[in-house]
Amino acid sequence: MNIFVAKLNYATSEDALRQAFEEFGTVDSAKVIMDRDTQRSKGFGFVEMPNDDEANQAISSLNDAELDGRTIVVKKANPRG
């Protein structure tokens, strides 16, 4: 499952994002989206988890939780289109 994570602290690293989700299971990838021009975080990212049950547990536990001093929003990512 691809998970959308919003309202990230601009200092949150991909490793910190991965660690937060690894508490709930296997993480295939964790990506913080960076601005092309400034190389600064855009404040959101995506996490991929292969097990949907673990992913749903992570979503329900981490949505409205605090990460690096910010309350984050976590939900299932909508496919591009």
Backbone torsions as a table, in degrees:
resi	resn	phi	psi	omega
1	MET	NA	139.2	176.1
2	ASN	-95.8	127.5	-174.4
3	ILE	-116.9	132.2	178.3
4	PHE	-93.9	131.5	179.1
5	VAL	-123.9	119.5	-176.8
6	ALA	-117.4	168.6	178.9
7	LYS	62.7	32.8	176.8
8	LEU	-70.0	148.5	169.8
9	ASN	-62.8	138.3	-178.6
10	TYR	-62.3	-18.4	179.5
11	ALA	-91.4	-5.4	-178.5
12	THR	-66.3	128.4	-179.6
13	SER	-92.2	165.1	176.4
14	GLU	-63.7	-34.1	177.9
15	ASP	-64.1	-43.0	179.0
16	ALA	-64.2	-39.8	178.5
17	LEU	-64.1	-45.4	178.6
18	ARG	-59.8	-46.3	-177.9
19	GLN	-61.5	-38.9	179.6
20	ALA	-61.4	-39.5	-177.6
21	PHE	-83.8	-26.0	-179.8
22	GLU	-66.1	-17.3	175.4
23	GLU	-63.2	-19.4	-176.1
24	PHE	-107.3	-7.6	178.7
25	GLY	152.2	-163.5	-176.8
26	THR	-72.5	134.4	176.5
27	VAL	-115.5	121.6	177.3
28	ASP	-77.2	-40.6	-179.9
29	SER	-158.0	152.6	174.6
30	ALA	-137.5	124.9	-174.7
31	LYS	-133.1	123.7	171.9
32	VAL	-94.8	127.5	-176.9
33	ILE	-79.1	127.3	-176.8
34	MET	-108.9	146.3	174.4
35	ASP	-70.6	131.0	-177.4
36	ARG	-61.9	-39.4	-174.4
37	ASP	-81.0	-44.4	-173.8
38	THR	-96.5	-12.4	-175.6
39	GLN	59.3	25.0	177.7
40	ARG	-104.2	149.7	178.6
41	SER	-58.7	143.4	174.9
42	LYS	-88.5	-2.3	176.5
43	GLY	89.2	12.9	174.9
44	PHE	-147.6	166.0	-179.4
45	GLY	-162.8	-174.8	-178.6
46	PHE	-135.5	143.9	176.3
47	VAL	-127.4	134.4	176.5
48	GLU	-109.6	127.1	177.0
49	MET	-125.7	130.0	-175.9
50	PRO	-73.2	-26.3	-176.8
51	ASN	-98.9	115.5	-176.7
52	ASP	-63.2	-35.3	179.1
53	ASP	-64.6	-44.4	177.5
54	GLU	-64.6	-40.1	179.8
55	ALA	-63.5	-44.6	179.0
56	ASN	-64.0	-37.1	177.2
57	GLN	-64.9	-42.1	178.6
58	ALA	-63.6	-42.7	179.9
59	ILE	-61.1	-49.5	-176.6
60	SER	-68.0	-32.6	-178.7
61	SER	-80.7	-36.8	-173.4
62	LEU	-92.6	-18.9	178.0
63	ASN	-62.8	130.2	-176.8
64	ASP	66.9	18.3	175.1
65	ALA	-92.8	167.1	-179.7
66	GLU	-98.2	132.7	175.4
67	LEU	-136.6	121.1	-179.0
68	ASP	53.6	39.3	175.0
69	GLY	83.2	4.0	178.5
70	ARG	-123.2	145.5	174.1
71	THR	-83.6	116.9	-173.9
72	ILE	-95.0	159.0	175.1
73	VAL	-112.4	127.8	-176.9
74	VAL	-128.7	127.3	177.1
75	LYS	-154.6	165.2	177.9
76	LYS	-64.4	133.0	-178.6
77	ALA	-73.9	139.1	174.3
78	ASN	-82.4	140.4	178.4
79	PRO	-62.6	147.6	176.9
80	ARG	-64.3	149.2	178.1
81	GLY	163.8	NA	NA
